[in-house]
Amino acid sequence: MRKLTYLIACSIDGFIGDPSGDASAMTALLDEEFIGYLAAERPDTLPTPAREALGVADRPLERFDTVIQGRGSYDVGLKQGLTSPYGHLREYVASRSLAESPDPNVEIVSGDIVAKVRELKAEDSEFDIYLCGGATVAGGLLDEIDELIIKTYPLVYGSGMPMFATGVSLTHFTLDSVRTFGSGALVRTYSRKR
């Protein structure tokens, strides 16, 4: 069975953006070392324009072939004219307000996102599923998340958009690895404790 991996950037205090959802303070902290790590070890999770800019657009898929995102996360690219921000992957956007997909590569899931994820996880594939946001979708899918990869940036928001919204319950994960970077950023990987 395929795994659902929530790979997300957050502040030290666990916010994925400010109260409006803006995460530009974190992206401003990306340095050459961290960008090199993403290009070398997490190329499937980079938006297609970033893959092109970093010279990894032609690399075959390594870990993920499908991405799921909420409407807010999708809107970040849409506001920049990217109707298919992860064109190298199958794209699903959970949205009750977006009636029609603006791109043939993007499927809108207006119904039960948990059922859709279970359907995707049951597919016969060597690749996993990448959940890239946002907070409401992650909160609704918490019971389906098999792995957390948390990119933590050395800043504190104080308030903002949490990693998980919508009243989640206590869930245990096991720390698998921690990687640190000179900038003070770190990447923690957790697996669901069964």
C-alpha positions in Angstrom: 0.0 0.0 0.0 1.2 3.5 -0.9 2.1 5.9 1.9 0.7 9.4 2.4 3.6 11.8 3.4 2.9 15.2 4.7 5.9 17.2 3.9 5.6 20.8 5.2 7.6 23.8 6.1 7.0 25.4 9.5 8.3 27.8 12.0 9.9 26.7 15.3 6.5 27.2 17.0 4.7 25.0 14.5 3.1 27.5 12.1 3.1 27.0 8.3 2.3 30.6 7.7 1.3 33.8 9.4 -2.4 34.3 10.3 -3.3 35.0 6.6 -1.3 31.9 5.5 1.6 33.8 4.1 4.8 31.8 4.4 7.2 34.1 2.6 9.2 34.7 5.8 10.3 31.1 5.6 11.0 31.0 1.9 13.2 34.1 2.4 15.5 31.9 4.6 16.2 29.3 1.8 19.9 29.2 1.3 22.2 27.4 -1.2 22.8 24.5 1.1 19.1 23.9 1.7 18.0 24.4 -1.9 20.8 21.9 -2.9 19.3 19.4 -0.4 15.8 19.8 -1.9 17.1 19.4 -5.4 19.2 16.4 -4.6 17.0 14.5 -2.1 13.4 15.8 -2.5 13.1 16.8 -6.2 9.6 15.3 -6.6 8.3 17.7 -4.0 9.5 20.8 -5.8 7.0 22.8 -8.0 7.7 22.2 -11.7 9.1 25.7 -12.2 11.6 25.2 -9.4 12.6 21.8 -10.9 13.3 23.6 -14.1 15.3 26.4 -12.5 17.4 23.9 -10.5 18.1 21.6 -13.5 16.2 18.6 -12.2 13.1 18.8 -14.5 14.3 15.8 -16.5 15.0 13.5 -13.5 12.7 10.6 -13.3 10.3 10.5 -10.4 12.0 9.0 -7.3 9.5 8.9 -4.5 6.1 10.5 -5.3 3.9 10.5 -8.4 0.8 12.2 -6.8 0.3 15.4 -4.9 -2.6 16.5 -2.8 -3.1 20.1 -1.7 -5.9 22.2 -0.3 -7.4 25.2 -2.1 -5.3 27.7 -0.2 -2.0 25.9 -1.1 -3.2 25.6 -4.7 -4.1 29.3 -4.8 -0.4 30.3 -4.1 0.6 29.0 -7.5 -2.6 30.0 -9.2 -2.0 33.6 -8.2 1.3 33.4 -10.2 -0.5 31.9 -13.2 0.5 28.3 -12.4 -2.6 26.2 -13.1 -0.6 23.0 -12.7 2.2 23.9 -10.2 3.2 20.2 -9.9 2.8 19.3 -13.5 5.3 16.4 -13.2 2.9 14.7 -10.7 -0.8 13.8 -10.7 -2.4 16.7 -8.9 -5.5 16.7 -6.7 -6.9 19.8 -5.0 -9.4 19.5 -2.2 -11.9 22.3 -2.6 -15.6 22.8 -2.1 -15.5 26.2 -3.7 -13.5 25.6 -6.9 -16.2 24.3 -9.2 -14.0 23.5 -12.2 -10.4 22.7 -12.7 -8.4 25.4 -14.6 -6.0 22.7 -15.8 -6.5 19.2 -17.3 -3.7 17.8 -15.0 -5.5 19.0 -11.8 -8.5 17.1 -10.5 -10.7 18.9 -8.0 -11.9 16.8 -5.1 -15.0 18.5 -3.8 -16.3 15.5 -1.9 -14.8 13.1 0.7 -11.0 13.7 0.6 -10.4 10.8 3.0 -12.2 8.4 0.6 -10.1 9.8 -2.3 -6.9 9.3 -0.4 -7.8 5.8 0.6 -8.5 5.1 -3.1 -5.1 6.5 -4.1 -3.3 4.6 -1.3 -4.8 1.3 -2.5 -3.4 1.8 -6.0 -0.7 -0.6 -7.2 2.2 1.7 -7.5 5.9 2.0 -6.5 5.4 5.6 -5.7 3.9 7.3 -2.6 1.6 10.3 -2.3 2.8 13.8 -1.3 0.5 16.0 0.8 1.8 19.5 0.5 -0.8 21.4 2.4 -2.7 23.0 3.9 -3.7 22.9 7.5 -7.4 22.0 7.1 -6.7 19.2 4.6 -3.9 17.9 6.8 -6.1 18.0 9.8 -8.8 16.1 8.0 -6.3 13.5 6.7 -4.3 13.0 9.9 -5.5 9.4 10.4 -4.3 8.7 6.8 -0.8 10.3 7.2 1.9 7.6 7.4 4.9 9.9 7.5 5.7 13.5 8.4 8.6 15.3 7.0 8.8 18.7 8.7 11.2 21.4 7.4 11.6 23.7 10.4 13.0 27.2 9.8 14.6 29.2 12.6 11.9 31.7 13.2 8.9 32.2 15.5 5.6 33.5 14.2 3.8 33.7 17.5 0.5 33.1 15.8 -0.6 31.9 12.4 -1.7 28.9 10.5 -1.0 25.6 12.3 0.4 22.5 10.6 -2.9 20.8 11.5 -6.3 22.4 11.7 -9.9 21.2 12.3 -9.6 19.7 15.8 -7.2 16.8 15.5 -6.8 14.2 18.2 -3.7 13.0 19.9 -1.6 11.0 17.4 1.8 9.3 18.0 4.6 9.4 15.6 8.2 8.0 15.9 11.2 10.2 15.1 13.2 8.5 12.3 15.8 11.1 11.5 16.9 14.7 11.9 19.1 16.6 9.5 20.5 20.0 10.4 21.7 22.8 8.1 24.1 25.7 8.7 21.3 28.2 8.4 19.6 26.8 11.5 17.0 25.0 9.5 16.3 21.3 10.1 14.4 18.5 8.6 12.7 16.0 10.9 11.2 12.7 9.6 8.6 10.8 11.6 6.7 7.7 10.9 3.3 6.9 12.3 3.5 4.8 15.4 1.4 1.7 14.9 
